[in-house]
Amino acid sequence: MNDVVAYKFGQSEPQPPVVLSGMDRIGERMVRRIRVLLEPMLGVKPQVSCEQVSVFRFSDWSLFVPDFVSLSMYRLHPLKGAALLRIDADMIASLVDSFYGGTGARMPFNRKEFTPTEERMLGKFTGSLVEKLVESWAETHAVDATLIGRETSINYVTVAGDDEQVVVQRFDVTLGREDVWPIEFVYPLAALRGIESLMGTKVHDELRISDPAWRERLGRQVSHVSFPARSILARPSLSLSQLMQLEPGDVIPVQINRSLPLLVGNKVFAHGTIGEKEGRAAFMIEKLAEGTE
């Protein structure tokens, strides 16, 4: 009976289907984003797949982590605890090789430290991965990622106790050959309990996919849109009889206030004064209207 696992009442918990189904949807979004992230780095389109989310005891998951590996710990506010990003050392070496024109073939990683080039690649790659993770989470629950630290040994990582359960989300990446590398995000199960109701809400991905390239093009086009800007110098009041008696040459006395509004469309954008610059009438902004960004 080698498959018997100890069960501690009050501590061991069954797999929560609501949390896992929500994490699977986040994983589907991440597959697309990881592929888009890797393609310009490799020059080829990689194959990325997401395994079904699983729950392990942290000590059981740790048994399968190599002795030398990249482990990045992040705080995903407002989730409790810390999340863990695992990337194997030989994948980083392969990414560097591919980036500089190599084949990216798997080679034995017998060293106990990364080269400076590998460190730079690791920092850039993990940072970009977490940015994509935040984008994927935003469609379910907004999070803000902060790097806590990096380690190269599982013995120095304490995101959960040995007997505590963790949710493991694994992505398998194939870089042009048959070599497959894992990328794993590990969350303490307790951190996901507080948002379990949100994880069960289905979101239509087609309506909420964030396309950075599209947003950049839209931003460039919007920046060239023109808006009419004007200022009102005075608002004299005339009765209907005075208006009917006006003739060419009549003078209407007006009083120009010191602070005048600058209108963009029908909205007050700022306040300022009328003056002169380089022989032309000019408007000097002294204060932006409240709520103007």
Phi, psi and chi 1 to 4 in degrees:
 res  aa     phi    psi   chi1   chi2   chi3   chi4
   1 MET       -   64.7  -60.6  178.3   67.0      -
   2 ASN   -78.3  -10.9  -63.6  -33.8      -      -
   3 ASP   -93.2    7.3   57.8  -16.2      -      -
   4 VAL   -75.1  132.1  175.1      -      -      -
   5 VAL  -119.8  135.9  177.8      -      -      -
   6 ALA   -64.5  140.6      -      -      -      -
   7 TYR  -125.1  122.1 -172.5   94.6      -      -
   8 LYS  -105.5  114.9  -65.8 -174.7  177.6 -179.1
   9 PHE   -62.4  133.7  -71.5   97.3      -      -
  10 GLY    88.1  -13.7      -      -      -      -
  11 GLN  -119.5  -49.5  -64.3 -176.7   21.2      -
  12 SER   -74.9  137.5  -60.4      -      -      -
  13 GLU  -129.8  149.1  -60.1 -178.5   63.0      -
  14 PRO   -70.9  162.2   27.1  -34.9      -      -
  15 GLN   -66.3  127.3  -68.3 -172.0   -1.9      -
  16 PRO   -85.3  109.8   27.2  -27.6      -      -
  17 PRO   -63.4  -31.1   22.7  -33.0      -      -
  18 VAL   -65.9  -47.9  173.0      -      -      -
  19 VAL   -62.3  -44.2  170.3      -      -      -
  20 LEU   -65.9  -39.0  -64.0 -169.8      -      -
  21 SER   -65.9  -37.9   63.1      -      -      -
  22 GLY   -65.6  -40.1      -      -      -      -
  23 MET   -67.5  -34.3  -65.4  -59.5  -62.6      -
  24 ASP   -62.8  -37.7  -78.2  -26.8      -      -
  25 ARG   -67.2  -39.6  -69.3 -162.8  -60.7  -85.4
  26 ILE   -62.3  -39.1  -67.4  175.7      -      -
  27 GLY   -62.7  -38.0      -      -      -      -
  28 GLU   -62.6  -38.1  -67.4  170.8    0.6      -
  29 ARG   -69.5  -38.2  -57.6  164.4 -164.6  154.2
  30 MET   -66.2  -32.0  -83.1  -65.2  -68.5      -
  31 VAL   -57.0  -47.2  166.2      -      -      -
  32 ARG   -63.1  -41.9  -63.1 -171.2  -65.7  -93.9
  33 ARG   -72.7  -36.3  -68.1 -177.7  166.7  107.5
  34 ILE   -65.0  -40.4  -67.4  175.2      -      -
  35 ARG   -62.4  -44.5 -170.9 -178.3  -62.1  119.4
  36 VAL   -65.0  -34.6  171.3      -      -      -
  37 LEU   -69.0  -40.3  174.5   62.5      -      -
  38 LEU   -81.1  -29.8  -75.1  172.0      -      -
  39 GLU   -57.4  -47.3 -172.5  170.5   -3.8      -
  40 PRO   -69.3  -24.0   22.2  -32.5      -      -
  41 MET   -75.2  -31.8  -62.1  172.0   61.6      -
  42 LEU  -100.7  -23.7  -56.5  173.0      -      -
  43 GLY    80.9   -0.2      -      -      -      -
  44 VAL  -135.1  163.6  -64.3      -      -      -
  45 LYS   -89.1  112.2 -167.5  170.1 -174.6  177.2
  46 PRO   -78.5  160.6   31.3  -34.7      -      -
  47 GLN   -95.7  127.8  -63.0  179.8    7.0      -
  48 VAL  -128.9  129.8 -177.3      -      -      -
  49 SER  -132.9  153.4   61.3      -      -      -
  50 CYS  -116.3  124.3  179.7      -      -      -
  51 GLU   -78.1  162.1  -67.2 -170.7    0.6      -
  52 GLN   -65.3  135.9 -173.2  174.7    4.7      -
  53 VAL   -62.9  138.6  177.5      -      -      -
  54 SER  -128.3  161.3  -58.0      -      -      -
  55 VAL  -118.2  128.9  175.5      -      -      -
  56 PHE  -130.8  160.7  -62.6   92.2      -      -
  57 ARG   -72.4  143.7  -72.9 -165.2  -52.4  172.8
  58 PHE   -60.0  -37.7 -176.1   67.8      -      -
  59 SER   -65.4  -35.6   57.9      -      -      -
  60 ASP   -68.9  -42.7  -66.7  -22.9      -      -
  61 TRP   -64.3  -37.3  174.8   79.8      -      -
  62 SER   -62.4  -26.5  -59.1      -      -      -
  63 LEU   -62.9  -25.1  -66.0  175.3      -      -
  64 PHE   -97.8    4.1  -62.3   94.5      -      -
  65 VAL   -87.3  129.4  178.0      -      -      -
  66 PRO   -59.9  161.8  -21.9   32.6      -      -
  67 ASP   -64.9  -36.7  -66.7  -25.4      -      -
  68 PHE  -119.8  117.4 -175.5   76.7      -      -
  69 VAL  -157.2  160.1   65.5      -      -      -
  70 SER   -93.0  119.3  168.9      -      -      -
  71 LEU  -124.0  112.0  -61.7  168.8      -      -
  72 SER  -108.9  126.1  -56.9      -      -      -
  73 MET  -101.8  131.2  -66.9  166.3  -72.9      -
  74 TYR  -128.7  144.8  -73.0   87.0      -      -
  75 ARG   -94.8  119.3 -177.3   82.1   63.4 -171.8
  76 LEU  -103.6   82.0  -63.5 -179.7      -      -
  77 HIS   -67.1  134.8 -175.2   78.1      -      -
  78 PRO   -96.0   14.7   35.1  -35.2      -      -
  79 LEU   -65.3  147.2  -59.1 -176.5      -      -
  80 LYS   -81.0  152.4  -63.7 -179.8 -179.7  179.2
  81 GLY    76.4 -166.3      -      -      -      -
  82 ALA  -123.9  148.0      -      -      -      -
  83 ALA  -102.1  156.4      -      -      -      -
  84 LEU  -125.2  135.9 -172.0   63.7      -      -
  85 LEU  -115.3  120.1  168.5   58.7      -      -
  86 ARG  -108.3  128.0  167.0 -158.2  166.8 -178.0
  87 ILE  -134.2  128.6  -57.9  176.1      -      -
  88 ASP   -72.2  150.3  -72.3   -5.4      -      -
  89 ALA   -63.1  -38.0      -      -      -      -
  90 ASP   -69.1  -24.0   52.7   -3.1      -      -
  91 MET   -69.7  -40.8 -179.7  179.9 -177.2      -
  92 ILE   -62.3  -42.4  -62.2  -58.7      -      -
  93 ALA   -62.2  -38.1      -      -      -      -
  94 SER   -68.1  -39.2  177.8      -      -      -
  95 LEU   -62.5  -42.4  -74.6  175.1      -      -
  96 VAL   -62.8  -44.6  171.8      -      -      -
  97 ASP   -61.1  -44.3 -176.8   65.6      -      -
  98 SER   -67.1  -39.1  -62.4      -      -      -
  99 PHE   -62.1  -34.4 -175.4   77.0      -      -
 100 TYR   -98.6   22.7  -72.4  100.9      -      -
 101 GLY    96.4    3.9      -      -      -      -
 102 GLY   -79.8 -176.5      -      -      -      -
 103 THR   -85.1  -18.2   61.8      -      -      -
 104 GLY    74.7   17.9      -      -      -      -
 105 ALA   -69.0  149.4      -      -      -      -
 106 ARG   -67.6  130.7 -177.1 -172.6  -64.4  -88.6
 107 MET  -128.2  146.2  -65.0  177.1  -69.4      -
 108 PRO   -58.3  131.1  -21.5   32.6      -      -
 109 PHE  -104.5   95.7 -163.2   98.3      -      -
 110 ASN   -99.3   -0.5  -60.6  -38.8      -      -
 111 ARG   -83.3  166.0  -65.2  174.7  -81.2  116.5
 112 LYS  -114.0   16.0  -66.1  -59.5 -179.3 -177.3
 113 GLU  -157.5  157.7   60.8 -179.2    9.4      -
 114 PHE   -88.1  149.7  -68.0  109.8      -      -
 115 THR   -73.8  162.0   66.2      -      -      -
 116 PRO   -55.6  -37.9  -27.8   35.6      -      -
 117 THR   -65.4  -41.1  -58.1      -      -      -
 118 GLU   -65.9  -36.0  -70.4  168.2  -15.7      -
 119 GLU   -62.5  -42.2  -71.7  -78.9    3.8      -
 120 ARG   -66.8  -42.2  -70.4 -166.7  -65.4  -88.9
 121 MET   -62.8  -41.2  174.2   62.7   74.3      -
 122 LEU   -62.8  -45.4  179.9   61.2      -      -
 123 GLY   -62.9  -42.7      -      -      -      -
 124 LYS   -67.5  -44.0  177.6 -179.2  178.3 -179.1
 125 PHE   -68.8  -46.4 -175.0   49.4      -      -
 126 THR   -65.4  -39.8   55.3      -      -      -
 127 GLY   -60.8  -42.4      -      -      -      -
 128 SER   -68.5  -37.9  -61.4      -      -      -
 129 LEU   -61.0  -43.5  -86.4  176.4      -      -
 130 VAL   -69.6  -34.3  172.2      -      -      -
 131 GLU   -59.7  -43.4  -72.4  179.4    3.3      -
 132 LYS   -66.1  -35.3  -59.6  -58.6 -178.4 -175.4
 133 LEU   -64.3  -42.5 -178.7   68.5      -      -
 134 VAL   -62.0  -40.4  169.8      -      -      -
 135 GLU   -62.2  -41.4  -68.5  177.0    8.2      -
 136 SER   -68.7  -38.1  -60.3      -      -      -
 137 TRP   -68.1  -32.1  -95.1   90.2      -      -
 138 ALA   -59.0  -25.5      -      -      -      -
 139 GLU   -79.0   -9.8  -60.2  171.8   29.0      -
 140 THR  -115.0  -48.6  -60.6      -      -      -
 141 HIS  -158.9  123.0 -174.9   63.1      -      -
 142 ALA   -65.7  131.4      -      -      -      -
 143 VAL  -131.0  158.6  -64.4      -      -      -
 144 ASP  -127.7  119.6 -177.8   24.4      -      -
 145 ALA   -93.7  133.9      -      -      -      -
 146 THR  -131.1  127.3  -57.1      -      -      -
 147 LEU   -71.0  127.0  177.3   65.2      -      -
 148 ILE   -91.9  -44.2  -60.7  174.9      -      -
 149 GLY   173.4  172.3      -      -      -      -
 150 ARG  -128.2  143.5  -70.3 -165.6  175.8   95.0
 151 GLU  -134.6  162.6  -63.5  -69.8  -12.0      -
 152 THR  -116.8    7.5   55.4      -      -      -
 153 SER  -139.8  136.4  173.2      -      -      -
 154 ILE   -66.1  -19.3 -168.4   63.0      -      -
 155 ASN   -67.7  -18.3  -62.8  -35.1      -      -
 156 TYR  -105.5   11.3  -58.9  111.5      -      -
 157 VAL  -108.1  131.5  173.4      -      -      -
 158 THR  -132.5   54.9   56.5      -      -      -
 159 VAL   -79.8  -15.0  -64.2      -      -      -
 160 ALA  -160.1  156.8      -      -      -      -
 161 GLY   -71.4  161.1      -      -      -      -
 162 ASP   -57.7  -37.3  -71.6  -17.7      -      -
 163 ASP   -93.6   -1.0  -68.7  -29.7      -      -
 164 GLU   -82.0  150.8  -66.9 -178.8  -11.7      -
 165 GLN   -89.2  143.6  -69.4 -175.0  -49.5      -
 166 VAL  -128.7  148.6  -67.9      -      -      -
 167 VAL   -97.7  123.2  175.8      -      -      -
 168 VAL  -111.7  123.3  179.5      -      -      -
 169 GLN  -114.3  114.4 -171.1  167.2   52.2      -
 170 ARG  -113.5  135.5  174.4  180.0  172.7  128.3
 171 PHE  -118.1  132.8  -58.3   89.7      -      -
 172 ASP  -103.3  126.1  -71.1  -33.4      -      -
 173 VAL  -116.0  127.0  179.5      -      -      -
 174 THR  -110.9  120.3  -55.6      -      -      -
 175 LEU  -100.4   66.0  -55.9 -177.0      -      -
 176 GLY    83.0  -15.8      -      -      -      -
 177 ARG  -123.3 -163.3  -67.4  174.9  174.9  -93.1
 178 GLU   -87.0   -3.2  -64.5 -178.4   -3.4      -
 179 ASP   -70.8  131.6  -63.3  -32.1      -      -
 180 VAL  -121.1  130.7  179.0      -      -      -
 181 TRP  -116.9  141.7  -75.2  -90.8      -      -
 182 PRO   -92.3  144.5   33.2  -34.0      -      -
 183 ILE  -123.2  123.6  -63.4  175.9      -      -
 184 GLU  -125.5  134.1  -70.9 -174.9  -29.2      -
 185 PHE  -108.2  129.3  -70.6   95.2      -      -
 186 VAL  -120.9  125.9 -178.5      -      -      -
 187 TYR  -121.2  136.1  -53.0   85.3      -      -
 188 PRO   -62.0  132.8  -19.7   31.2      -      -
 189 LEU   -59.0  -36.1  178.4   57.5      -      -
 190 ALA   -61.5  -29.8      -      -      -      -
 191 ALA   -69.3  -25.6      -      -      -      -
 192 LEU   -92.4  -10.6  -57.7  177.7      -      -
 193 ARG   -63.1  -36.2  -77.6  -60.5 -168.4 -173.9
 194 GLY   -68.7  -19.3      -      -      -      -
 195 ILE  -117.7   24.2   58.5  170.0      -      -
 196 GLU   -60.3  -36.0 -170.4  168.7    9.7      -
 197 SER   -66.0  -34.1   59.4      -      -      -
 198 LEU   -73.1  -33.2  -64.3  175.1      -      -
 199 MET   -66.5  -21.3  -57.4  -61.3  -78.7      -
 200 GLY   -87.6   -5.3      -      -      -      -
 201 THR   -83.7  124.3  -56.3      -      -      -
 202 LYS   -80.0  136.7  -66.7 -174.9  177.6 -179.5
 203 VAL  -120.3  135.9  179.8      -      -      -
 204 HIS   -80.0  103.7  -63.2  -71.8      -      -
 205 ASP   -60.8  -34.1  -67.3   -8.4      -      -
 206 GLU   -61.2  -27.9  -53.9   80.4   32.7      -
 207 LEU   -89.5  -11.4  -59.0  178.5      -      -
 208 ARG  -131.1   19.6  -54.6 -173.3   65.4  174.0
 209 ILE   -72.3  130.6  -65.7  175.3      -      -
 210 SER   -94.1  115.3  176.3      -      -      -
 211 ASP  -106.1  104.9 -173.5  -20.2      -      -
 212 PRO   -58.4  -39.8  -23.0   33.0      -      -
 213 ALA   -64.1  -42.7      -      -      -      -
 214 TRP   -63.9  -42.0  177.5   83.6      -      -
 215 ARG   -64.4  -36.7  -66.0  179.1   63.5 -178.2
 216 GLU   -66.9  -44.2 -178.5 -179.1   -4.6      -
 217 ARG   -63.1  -41.4  -67.6 -163.7  -59.5  -89.8
 218 LEU   -62.3  -41.9  178.0   62.5      -      -
 219 GLY   -61.7  -40.3      -      -      -      -
 220 ARG   -65.2  -41.3  -71.2 -161.1  -58.0  -93.9
 221 GLN   -68.4  -41.5  -65.6  -61.0  -36.6      -
 222 VAL   -64.3  -33.0  169.5      -      -      -
 223 SER   -65.6  -16.2   65.1      -      -      -
 224 HIS   -99.2    2.6  -63.9  -63.8      -      -
 225 VAL   -72.0  134.6  175.4      -      -      -
 226 SER   -97.6  140.4  -62.1      -      -      -
 227 PHE  -124.6  136.3  -69.0   90.1      -      -
 228 PRO   -71.8  130.0   26.0  -33.4      -      -
 229 ALA  -117.3  137.2      -      -      -      -
 230 ARG  -150.4  164.3   69.0 -173.1 -168.2  -80.5
 231 SER  -132.5  149.5 -177.9      -      -      -
 232 ILE  -107.4  113.7  -60.4  176.0      -      -
 233 LEU   -77.2  -38.1  -58.6 -177.2      -      -
 234 ALA  -156.4  156.6      -      -      -      -
 235 ARG  -132.0   74.2  -66.8  179.0 -178.4  -89.8
 236 PRO   -69.3  150.0   25.8  -34.1      -      -
 237 SER  -108.7  130.6  -63.1      -      -      -
 238 LEU  -129.1  140.8  -63.0  174.8      -      -
 239 SER   -76.3  165.9   64.8      -      -      -
 240 LEU   -63.9  -37.0  179.7   59.2      -      -
 241 SER   -67.1  -39.9   59.8      -      -      -
 242 GLN   -65.2  -39.3  -68.5  174.0  -39.0      -
 243 LEU   -63.3  -39.9 -176.2   62.0      -      -
 244 MET   -71.0  -21.7  -63.3  -62.1  -66.9      -
 245 GLN   -93.2   -1.6  -65.3  174.6    4.7      -
 246 LEU   -66.2  139.6  -71.5  178.5      -      -
 247 GLU  -135.2  160.8  -63.4  179.5   -3.2      -
 248 PRO   -56.5  132.7  -25.4   34.4      -      -
 249 GLY   100.1  -15.3      -      -      -      -
 250 ASP   -66.4  147.2  -72.2  -12.4      -      -
 251 VAL  -113.4  127.8  176.0      -      -      -
 252 ILE  -104.1  113.8  -58.8  175.0      -      -
 253 PRO   -69.2  134.3   24.5  -32.6      -      -
 254 VAL  -131.9  159.1  -63.4      -      -      -
 255 GLN  -125.1  117.5 -179.5  178.1   -2.7      -
 256 ILE   -90.4  120.5  -60.5  178.0      -      -
 257 ASN   -70.7  155.1  -63.1  -33.0      -      -
 258 ARG   -66.9  -42.9 -177.8 -173.8 -180.0  -79.2
 259 SER  -101.0  118.6  179.2      -      -      -
 260 LEU  -114.5  148.6  -60.2  174.0      -      -
 261 PRO   -83.0  145.2   31.5  -35.1      -      -
 262 LEU  -107.0  116.7  177.2   65.1      -      -
 263 LEU  -102.1  130.9  -57.4  175.9      -      -
 264 VAL  -115.6  111.1  177.0      -      -      -
 265 GLY    68.3 -124.0      -      -      -      -
 266 ASN  -110.6   14.5  -65.7  -38.0      -      -
 267 LYS  -113.0  137.0 -177.1  177.8  179.7  179.7
 268 VAL   -73.9  116.7  176.6      -      -      -
 269 PHE   -93.4  -36.2 -177.7   81.9      -      -
 270 ALA  -160.4  173.4      -      -      -      -
 271 HIS  -127.1  146.6  -67.7   85.3      -      -
 272 GLY  -168.0 -162.0      -      -      -      -
 273 THR  -129.0  154.7   55.0      -      -      -
 274 ILE   -90.2  136.2  -67.5  -66.5      -      -
 275 GLY  -151.8 -153.2      -      -      -      -
 276 GLU  -137.0  139.7 -178.3  179.6  -28.7      -
 277 LYS  -144.3  124.0 -176.4  176.7 -178.9 -179.9
 278 GLU    53.6   40.6  -61.6  177.7   -3.3      -
 279 GLY    79.3    7.8      -      -      -      -
 280 ARG  -125.0  148.6  -57.7  177.5   63.2 -178.1
 281 ALA   -64.2  141.8      -      -      -      -
 282 ALA  -142.9  159.4      -      -      -      -
 283 PHE  -117.6  122.2 -175.0   93.9      -      -
 284 MET  -102.3  120.7 -177.9  176.2   70.1      -
 285 ILE   -76.3  126.1  -64.8  177.0      -      -
 286 GLU  -107.9  -27.2  -63.8  179.6  -20.1      -
 287 LYS  -157.1  130.6 -179.8 -177.1  177.9 -178.8
 288 LEU   -77.6  146.9  -65.8  177.5      -      -
 289 ALA   -67.3  151.7      -      -      -      -
 290 GLU   -62.2  131.8 -175.9  176.3   -7.9      -
 291 GLY    91.1   -3.6      -      -      -      -
 292 THR   -82.4  129.0  -58.1      -      -      -
 293 GLU  -105.6      -  -62.0 -178.6   -4.1      -
